[in-house]
Amino acid sequence: MLVTTSATRDPHLTFAHGGRADLKGEHNTWYNMLSAKNTSVNVLFQHDDFHNPMKLVHGSKMGRISMVVRTALTGQLVTIDFNATLAPRQRATVRTNDGERFVDHTSPFHLENLDIAFREKKMPGNLGHSIAMAITTGKWKVEAYGKHYPNAGANPGKALLNVLISATYDADHDVVAPHGIIGQSYDGDSIAVDGAQDNYSTPVVTTAAMAEGAIEGKASDYKMPGPFATEFKFSRFDATQAKPRDVTKLTGKKVYVGPRDPTKPVGASPDLE
């Protein structure tokens, strides 16, 4: 079973049972995207301007992803850090009990249930290729890769981070229900929830949506003090039991969609208008 959530570009969120929301975030602020037993994913949000051919967007981007994994056999804590970049050689910084090392396409990483590898990813249109990092834990697959700004010529060297998060097991019925801005959508209810989304219909856009209506609490509840922090209001990293969120308490638009498509992507993406 593989259900993928996504977080892309400005950034737009796609959830496990369908539904979408936008999340501007605060400048230079870390937010938890996935908090599950022994797995935590944080993403750094940064404000920026996007000079598109037809409009100007005062928005935000994701610039860095950091992850903490507790291994299944020895309980070793591993941290993984990756920056959005368009460089031909991409690499992540991985720290284990044995110290720090760099992982790239020439040197995949394996430790117990944890694997990290890089692969080439074809970009749409004439944007060429990027290098994507894939992290698998046996229960979760997290992919991250850099992407050009929408008007690449006016933004040389600038990269946007895309994040895809996939549950490779039945996360909807885990005794420790996942949480985080994206992870909480694995709630077993077959309901798609749409949250706040920005309006891109004008020539100048200032984004403001904070995923209101699609997440428990407020976006500020998911702010993290640093890249490898795991504790916050809805943390599941050290939990032994946790119920899924109560979708009836969310104020966003709800649509019953039935059993979810295990191939449908979910996560966060910079889908620039």
Secondary structure, 3 states (H helix, E strand, C coil): CCEEEEEECCCEEECCCCCEEEECCCCCEEEEEEEECCEEEEEEEEEEEEECCCCEEEEEEEEEEEEEEECCCCCCEEEEEEECCCCCCCEEEEEECCEEEEEECCCCEEECCEEEEEEEEECCCCCCEEEEEEEECCCEEEEEEEEECCCHHHCCCCEEEEEEEEECCCHHHCCECCECCCHHHCCCCCEEEECCCCCCCCCEEECCCECCCCCCCCHHHHEECCCCCCCCCCCCCCCCCECCCCHHHCCCEEEECCCCCCCCCEEEEECCC
